[in-house]
């Protein structure tokens, strides 16, 4: 081998070592600082962490936590970001996969915000490695803009999609002991309250007449079109075009809120009149009183049903039948 070839080879090896060693030193430095969470950065350390060459991924959150800036999303996501960094640092991952999580607050990195022309926060930047087994041809950072509140699970998954294939640390949320204690306390209180009140509450809950009344009211409301009003956002009443108020909408595809209540009341009167004739009147011992009750409830049925037919005729003008007195 010629002397100059050996010299060139030595220079090449030396330059490769000099180019790689600073990157390794930088990773070890920031990895040591990020044992308990993301590294707190300023403009200088941000430039040092993201400068090429680097054989690691740098995931940096640019945020503005001070209350003066009014970034509610920044403060809400800060705990989620801390959780992501801790989960990654404590989990099992590929031996060659190097990732550093960092946080750059606006107060400590105004120059970086100006250089990147950022007008909003938070913003997440993922810098891929420029050397090593996972090096990318395009060394430009991948950017994630927070357009709406987001949880750690979603963003952790987004970061994982930009990393090489292989095992990655799962996102592990710490056990919320306060929530567990609160849930147990509420459960014990509920059981105690139920035990104390059960002699008074159970007879009411087991009352068949009560359930029959609740079921009948629900049936009357829903058959009269209450759900239709909630779905279609129907108006309560409308003008009739002559300065008056119209309580019934023409056609079967429209109705008003007041119309629903009137129809429900008609159905209720008809139901109670039928129940009285079928159950209450036959049990009356006074014959004359029974006859009078039959006449009264029969008249109520006749008049109410006549009113119902008149309402139906308003909805459908071509309906040919009616029942006096309406």
C-alpha positions, 0 to 999 in steps of 0.5 A: 500500500502506498504511503499516501493511501495509508495517510488518507485512510488514517485521516478518514478514520480520525475524522469519523471518530471526531464526528461521532464522539461529540454526538455520543457525548451529547446523548449521554449528557442529556440522557443523564439529565432526563432520568426523571423526565424531559430535559429543561432547555434554553436557546443554547442547549436546544442548539447543542441538542439538535445540532448535526451530526447526531445519532439519536432522536431529539423530541422537543416540546416548545411551550409557554407555561407562564400565566402571562401568555394565557396558553391554557393548553400548554399548562394542561399538557405539561403533566402529560408530557412529563408522563411520556418522558418518564414512561420512555426513559423507564421502559424497555427499548431497542439497544441502538434506539436513542431518544432524548425528550426536552422542553423549551419554554418561551421564557428561556428560548425566545430566540428559538421561537423567533428563528422558527417563526412560531406564533403559537404554542405548544409545538412538538418537534422531532429531530431524526438522527443524521448518522448511525443505523437509524439515520434519515436522508432528510434531517429536517424535524417533523412538526406536530401542531396542537390544534386541539387538546390531546392526551398523552396516548395519542401523541405517544402513538404519533411519536412511535410511528416516526421511530424505527420498527421494534419494541417501544416502552409502553405509556404507563400512568401512575396509580391514582390512589386518591381516586381509588380511596374516593371510589371506595369511600363513596361505595361504602357510603352508598351501601350504608345509606341504602341499608339505612333507608331500604325499609322506607325506600323498598316499598316505594320502589316495589309499588306497582301503581307507581311504576304503572303511572311512570310507564304511562306518563312516558308512553304518553310523552313519546307517542305524542311526539316528544322525541320528535321535538328534541330531534328536529328542534321544533318551535314551541308555537308559531304565528298564524300570519294574521297576528294570532298564534298557531298551536298546531302545524299542518301536515304530518311531518311538522309539529310544535312543542305546544301541540305535543303537550296538548295531544299528550293531555288528550291521550292522558284524559282518554287513558284515565277515563278508560281505566276508570270505566274498566277498573274503578266503576265496576267496584262501586257498591252504590248502584246509582253512583255507579250509573252516574259514574258511567255517564260522566266517564262516558261523556268525558270519553266522547267529548275528548275523542271528539277533540282528538278528531278535530285536532287530527282534521287540523293536521290533515285538512282532507279528513272527511270525518268529525264527531260533535261537539267539535 
